[in-house]
Amino acid sequence: MIEKLKSIKNHQGFMKYFKNTSWLFGERILKMGVRLFISVWIARYLGPDKFGLLNYSLAIITFISIFVYLGLSGILVHELVDKPEENEKILGTAFFMKVVGSIIGYIILIILAVLTTSIGSVNFWLLIIMGLGLFLLPFDVISSFNESQVMAKYSVKAKSYAFIISTFIKIFLIFYGASLLFFGFMQPFELFVGTVFLFYYFNKQGYSIKKWKFNLKKSKELIKKSWKLILSFVFVTIYLKIDQIMLAWMINEHEVGIYSVAVTLSEAWYFIPIAIVSSLFPALIKTKKINFERYQHQLQKLYDFLFLIALVIAILVSLFANKIILTLYGEAYASSATVLVVHIWAGVFIFMRTLFSKWIIMEDFLILSLYTQGFGGVLNIILNLLFIPTYGVMGAAIATLLSYAGASYFILFLIKSSRSQAKMMTLSLLLPLRVIIYRGKIWNH
């Protein structure tokens, strides 16, 4: 074992990707740690009822933001790289489309607030205030431009500065006993600060928003290319937020607060597969071109590795869930522990899904993303309707686990083009048994 580790350490290719992954881990762990810290602090300060209301409002805003994002981000980068002579027209058109989307989204939000809350209540004003951030999202086209020009560092700096400033203000609000509405206001405020810095760096590089132009023909082209991504984003959003919204509508905001704490701790680990797979993605692409058999072998090893990490995390968190919740959040959130024990196991499928998503890109099976995410979103709604009335907050956790498993694993057997990946995932799920049968030499069989 020691000799094997030494040989891996001396392997230049491995160390190259290991160092790259380490950088990704470092940046994400730091940001995740700060976010978790401030989230815990806010949760303890507000209590389950108010914290639940804050998360419910955020879930609603996330849904409404579909009208602004329009699935354009990735397409914009491709268009800007592919047609640099049309940059001003592309940016102007995308910006105008997003502005229209933000206006429509905010109108829908107002109608929803009127129908589901008492006008003038804290619930009402929280939605209205947090929704103001929708009008700042269109300016994120600058981030797409930066990415296309290999200047993503400016976007990272802008958003990092906004995050740091908002974090210090949130701490200030806690110390001075601010009301819930002030914490709701921090959502659009962080976006505003980030936008100011984006403008600063954009102008510093010699560019100007005044040169942007809207083009009707270009808008039709962009919509034609992005409609599948719009639907995918809708289903992904359902994946992530529908449980909290349905809990609020079917039970109350207190249960959303209990559930949100468990979800925060469960999803905090999802950066791990993203960092690993993103770092190794270029190597997989190269291997596929050179040696397909080796490429398949590497896919299986990576599925195994991701499953193993998720399994270890799920076991450890399940064993210490009660202690983790009580230590971080206190007695008021004690019932979140049982929810966490269930929700953490969804990570097993999410970790492997991260690699599957990259496989879809490598094999050019993008429609699979729409099929699987659509299935998962619909399944999540149906299961929530069945389980929440009977099991409450635990029903939402069970619904999430089953929908993640269904969309990221079981449905793959029903689609011919994805069955090979379903079989690989099955082998990964059987990893402990394979280790026993083959005595550790699992990749030789």
C-alpha positions in Angstrom: 0.0 0.0 0.0 2.8 2.4 0.9 4.7 1.6 -2.3 1.5 2.2 -4.3 1.0 5.6 -2.6 4.7 6.5 -3.4 4.2 5.6 -7.0 1.1 7.7 -7.3 2.9 10.6 -5.6 5.7 10.4 -8.2 3.3 10.3 -11.1 3.5 13.7 -12.8 0.1 13.5 -14.4 -1.6 12.6 -11.2 0.1 15.3 -9.2 -0.8 17.9 -11.8 -4.5 17.2 -11.4 -4.2 16.7 -7.7 -2.7 20.2 -7.3 -5.4 21.7 -9.5 -8.1 19.9 -7.5 -6.4 21.1 -4.3 -6.7 24.8 -5.5 -10.4 24.2 -6.2 -10.9 22.6 -2.8 -9.1 25.4 -1.0 -11.1 28.2 -2.5 -14.5 26.4 -2.1 -13.7 25.1 1.4 -12.9 28.7 2.5 -16.1 30.1 1.0 -18.2 27.2 2.2 -16.8 27.6 5.8 -17.6 31.3 6.0 -21.1 30.8 4.5 -21.8 27.9 6.9 -20.5 30.0 9.9 -22.7 33.0 9.1 -25.7 30.7 8.3 -25.4 29.0 11.6 -25.1 32.3 13.4 -28.2 33.7 11.6 -30.2 30.5 12.2 -29.5 30.6 16.0 -30.3 34.4 16.1 -33.5 34.2 14.2 -34.9 30.9 15.5 -36.6 28.2 13.4 -39.8 30.3 12.6 -38.0 33.4 11.2 -35.1 31.4 9.7 -37.7 29.2 7.9 -39.5 32.3 6.6 -36.2 33.7 5.3 -35.4 30.4 3.5 -38.9 30.1 2.1 -38.7 33.6 0.6 -35.3 32.7 -0.9 -36.7 29.6 -2.5 -39.5 31.6 -4.1 -37.0 34.1 -5.4 -34.9 31.3 -6.8 -37.9 30.0 -8.7 -38.8 33.4 -10.1 -35.2 34.0 -11.2 -35.8 31.5 -14.0 -37.4 34.3 -16.0 -34.1 36.3 -15.7 -31.5 33.6 -16.3 -33.3 32.2 -19.4 -30.6 29.4 -19.6 -28.3 31.9 -21.4 -25.1 31.8 -19.4 -23.3 29.0 -21.1 -24.7 29.9 -24.5 -23.5 33.5 -24.1 -20.0 32.5 -23.5 -20.0 30.3 -26.6 -21.5 33.0 -28.7 -19.0 35.7 -27.4 -16.1 33.4 -28.2 -17.4 32.2 -31.5 -18.5 35.6 -32.8 -16.2 38.3 -31.2 -17.2 40.9 -33.8 -20.8 40.7 -32.5 -20.0 41.1 -28.8 -21.8 44.4 -28.4 -24.9 43.1 -30.1 -24.8 39.8 -28.2 -24.4 41.5 -24.8 -27.0 44.2 -25.5 -29.6 41.7 -26.7 -29.0 39.3 -23.8 -29.1 42.2 -21.3 -32.4 43.5 -22.7 -33.9 40.0 -22.6 -32.9 39.6 -19.0 -34.3 43.0 -18.1 -37.7 42.1 -19.6 -37.5 38.8 -17.7 -36.8 40.5 -14.4 -39.8 42.8 -14.9 -42.1 39.9 -15.7 -40.6 37.9 -12.8 -41.1 40.7 -10.3 -44.7 41.2 -11.4 -45.3 37.5 -10.8 -43.6 37.7 -7.4 -45.9 40.6 -6.4 -49.0 38.6 -7.5 -47.7 35.6 -5.6 -47.1 37.7 -2.5 -50.6 39.1 -2.6 -52.2 35.7 -3.1 -50.2 33.8 -0.4 -49.5 36.4 2.3 -51.3 39.2 4.1 -50.5 42.5 2.4 -48.2 44.5 4.7 -47.1 41.5 6.8 -43.5 40.5 7.3 -43.9 37.6 4.9 -45.2 40.1 2.2 -42.4 42.6 2.6 -39.7 40.0 2.8 -40.7 38.7 -0.7 -41.0 42.3 -2.1 -37.6 43.3 -0.7 -35.7 40.2 -1.6 -37.2 40.2 -5.0 -35.5 43.6 -5.8 -32.4 41.5 -6.5 -34.0 40.3 -9.7 -33.3 43.7 -11.3 -29.6 43.2 -10.7 -29.3 39.8 -12.3 -29.2 41.0 -15.9 -25.9 42.7 -15.3 -24.3 39.3 -14.8 -23.9 39.2 -18.6 -20.6 41.0 -17.8 -19.5 37.8 -16.0 -20.2 35.8 -19.2 -18.2 38.4 -21.1 -15.3 38.1 -18.7 -15.3 34.3 -19.0 -15.3 34.5 -22.8 -12.2 36.8 -22.6 -10.4 34.6 -20.1 -10.9 37.4 -17.5 -13.0 35.4 -15.0 -10.8 36.6 -12.2 -12.6 40.0 -12.3 -16.0 38.3 -11.8 -14.5 36.3 -9.0 -13.1 39.4 -7.3 -16.3 41.3 -7.7 -18.5 38.6 -6.2 -15.9 37.8 -3.5 -15.8 41.5 -2.4 -19.6 41.6 -2.3 -19.7 38.4 -0.2 -17.1 39.7 2.3 -18.9 43.1 2.7 -22.3 41.5 3.1 -20.9 38.9 5.6 -19.5 41.7 7.9 -22.8 43.6 7.7 -24.8 40.5 8.6 -22.6 40.0 11.7 -23.2 43.7 12.5 -27.0 43.1 12.2 -26.8 40.2 14.6 -24.9 42.2 17.2 -27.3 45.1 17.0 -30.5 42.9 17.1 -31.8 43.7 13.7 -35.2 42.5 12.5 -35.8 39.8 9.9 -36.4 42.3 7.1 -32.8 43.6 7.4 -31.5 40.1 6.7 -33.9 39.9 3.7 -32.5 43.2 2.4 -29.0 41.7 2.4 -29.9 39.4 -0.5 -30.3 42.3 -3.1 -27.6 44.3 -1.3 -24.9 41.7 -2.0 -26.0 41.5 -5.6 -25.8 45.3 -5.8 -22.3 45.5 -4.4 -21.2 42.7 -6.8 -22.7 44.6 -9.7 -20.8 47.8 -8.7 -17.5 45.9 -8.7 -18.4 44.2 -12.0 -18.9 47.6 -13.6 -15.7 49.0 -12.1 -13.6 46.2 -13.6 -15.5 46.3 -16.9 -14.9 50.0 -17.3 -11.3 49.6 -16.1 -10.6 47.3 -19.0 -11.8 49.9 -21.5 -15.3 48.6 -22.2 -18.6 50.4 -21.9 -22.2 49.3 -21.5 -23.2 52.3 -23.6 -22.1 50.4 -26.7 -24.4 47.5 -26.2 -27.2 47.1 -28.8 -30.4 45.1 -28.9 -31.1 43.0 -32.0 -34.4 41.2 -32.4 -33.0 38.5 -34.8 -30.3 37.7 -32.3 -32.8 37.4 -29.4 -34.7 34.8 -31.4 -31.5 32.9 -32.1 -30.6 32.9 -28.4 -34.1 31.7 -27.3 -34.0 29.0 -29.9 -30.7 27.7 -28.5 -31.6 28.1 -24.8 -35.1 26.6 -24.5 -33.8 23.2 -23.4 -31.5 24.8 -20.9 -34.5 26.9 -19.6 -36.5 23.8 -19.0 -33.5 22.1 -17.4 -33.0 25.0 -15.1 -36.7 24.9 -14.1 -36.4 21.2 -13.2 -33.1 21.7 -11.3 -34.8 24.5 -9.3 -37.7 22.2 -8.5 -35.1 19.7 -7.4 -33.5 22.1 -5.0 -36.3 24.3 -3.7 -39.7 22.8 -4.1 -39.5 20.9 -0.9 -39.1 24.0 1.2 -41.9 25.8 -0.6 -44.3 22.9 -0.3 -43.4 22.6 3.4 -44.3 26.2 4.0 -47.6 25.9 2.1 -48.6 22.5 3.5 -47.4 22.9 7.1 -45.6 26.2 8.2 -42.4 28.2 8.1 -41.2 26.6 11.4 -40.8 23.3 9.6 -39.0 25.0 6.8 -36.5 26.3 9.3 -35.9 22.9 10.7 -35.6 21.4 7.3 -33.3 24.2 5.9 -30.7 23.5 8.6 -30.5 19.8 7.6 -30.3 20.7 3.9 -27.6 23.3 4.5 -25.4 20.7 6.3 -26.2 18.0 3.7 -25.6 20.1 0.6 -22.4 21.6 2.1 -20.5 18.6 0.8 -21.6 18.9 -2.8 -18.6 21.1 -3.8 -16.4 18.0 -3.4 -17.6 16.1 -6.5 -17.8 19.3 -8.5 -14.1 20.2 -7.7 -12.9 16.6 -8.4 -14.8 16.1 -11.7 -14.1 19.6 -13.0 -10.4 19.1 -12.4 -10.3 15.7 -14.1 -12.7 16.5 -16.9 -9.9 17.6 -19.4 -8.0 14.4 -18.7 -11.1 12.3 -19.4 -11.7 14.1 -22.7 -8.1 13.5 -23.8 -8.2 9.8 -22.8 -11.5 9.2 -24.7 -9.8 10.4 -27.9 -6.7 8.2 -27.4 -7.9 5.0 -25.7 -11.6 4.4 -25.3 -11.2 1.3 -23.2 -8.9 3.1 -20.8 -11.5 6.0 -20.8 -14.2 3.5 -19.7 -11.9 2.1 -17.0 -11.2 5.6 -15.7 -14.9 6.4 -15.6 -15.5 3.4 -13.4 -12.7 4.3 -11.1 -14.0 7.8 -10.8 -17.5 6.6 -10.1 -16.1 4.3 -7.4 -14.1 7.1 -5.9 -17.0 9.5 -5.7 -19.3 6.8 -4.3 -16.7 6.0 -1.6 -16.3 9.6 -0.5 -20.1 10.1 -0.4 -20.5 6.8 1.6 -18.0 7.8 4.2 -19.6 11.3 4.6 -23.1 9.8 4.8 -22.0 7.3 7.5 -20.1 9.8 9.6 -22.8 12.4 9.4 -25.5 9.9 10.2 -23.6 8.7 13.3 -22.9 12.2 14.7 -26.0 14.1 13.3 -27.5 14.8 16.7 -24.2 16.1 18.1 -23.6 18.2 15.0 -27.0 19.9 15.1 -26.9 20.6 18.9 -23.4 21.9 18.8 -23.9 24.2 15.8 -27.5 25.2 16.0 -28.7 24.5 19.5 -31.7 22.8 21.1 -34.2 24.8 19.1 -33.1 22.8 16.0 -32.8 19.4 17.6 -35.4 17.8 15.4 -33.2 18.6 12.3 -30.9 15.7 13.2 -33.3 13.0 12.1 -33.9 14.9 8.8 -30.2 15.2 8.3 -29.7 11.4 8.7 -32.1 10.9 5.8 -31.1 13.8 3.6 -27.4 13.2 3.8 -27.8 9.9 1.8 -29.0 11.8 -1.2 -25.4 12.8 -1.6 -24.5 9.3 -2.7 -26.5 9.8 -5.9 -25.5 13.5 -6.3 -21.8 12.7 -6.2 -22.1 10.1 -9.0 -24.6 12.4 -10.9 -21.8 15.0 -11.1 -19.7 12.7 -13.2 -22.7 11.6 -15.2 -23.4 15.2 -16.1 -19.9 15.5 -17.6 -20.3 12.2 -19.4 -23.5 13.7 -21.0 -21.4 16.5 -22.4 -18.5 14.3 -23.6 -21.0 12.0 -25.4 -23.1 14.9 -26.7 -26.3 13.5 -25.1 -27.5 16.8 -23.7 -31.2 15.8 -24.1 -30.5 13.3 -21.3 -30.1 16.1 -18.8 -33.6 17.4 -19.7 -35.2 13.9 -19.4 -33.6 13.0 -16.1 -34.0 16.3 -14.4 -37.6 16.6 -15.6 -38.3 13.2 -14.2 -36.7 14.1 -10.9 -38.5 17.4 -10.6 -42.0 15.8 -11.3 -41.2 12.9 -9.0 -40.1 15.2 -6.2 -43.5 17.1 -6.4 -45.5 13.9 -6.4 -43.6 12.4 -3.5 -43.8 15.6 -1.5 -47.6 15.7 -2.0 -47.8 12.1 -0.7 -45.3 12.2 2.2 -45.5 15.7 3.7 -49.1 15.5 4.9 -48.3 12.2 6.7 -44.7 12.5 7.8 -44.2 16.3 7.8 -40.6 17.5 7.5 -39.3 13.9 7.4 -41.6 13.3 4.4 -39.8 16.1 2.5 -36.4 14.5 3.2 -37.6 11.1 2.1 -39.1 12.6 -1.1 -35.8 14.4 -1.9 -33.8 11.2 -1.3 -36.0 9.1 -3.6 -36.3 11.8 -6.3 -32.5 12.2 -6.4 -32.1 8.4 -6.6 -34.7 8.2 -9.3 -33.4 11.0 -11.5 -29.7 10.2 -11.1 -29.8 6.4 -11.1 -33.0 4.4 -11.7 -34.2 6.2 -14.8 -30.9 5.7 -16.5 -31.8 2.0 -16.9 -34.9 3.0 -18.9 -33.0 5.0 -21.4 -30.8 3.0 -23.9 -28.0 5.6 -24.2 -27.5 5.9 -20.5 -27.6 2.2 -19.5 -23.9 1.9 -19.6 -23.6 4.5 -16.9 -26.3 3.0 -14.8 -24.3 -0.3 -14.8 -21.2 1.6 -13.8 -23.1 3.2 -10.9 -24.4 -0.2 -9.9 -20.9 -1.5 -9.7 -19.9 1.5 -7.6 -22.9 0.9 -5.2 -21.6 -2.7 -4.9 -18.0 -1.5 -4.2 -17.8 -2.9 -0.6 -18.9 -6.3 -2.0 -16.4 -6.1 -4.9 -13.6 -5.3 -2.5 -14.4 -8.5 -0.4 -14.7 -10.7 -3.5 -11.7 -9.5 -5.4 -9.6 -8.7 -2.2 -8.9 -5.1 -3.2 -8.0 -5.8 -6.8 -11.4 -4.5 -8.0 -10.3 -2.7 -11.2 -8.6 -5.9 -12.6 -12.1 -7.4 -13.1 
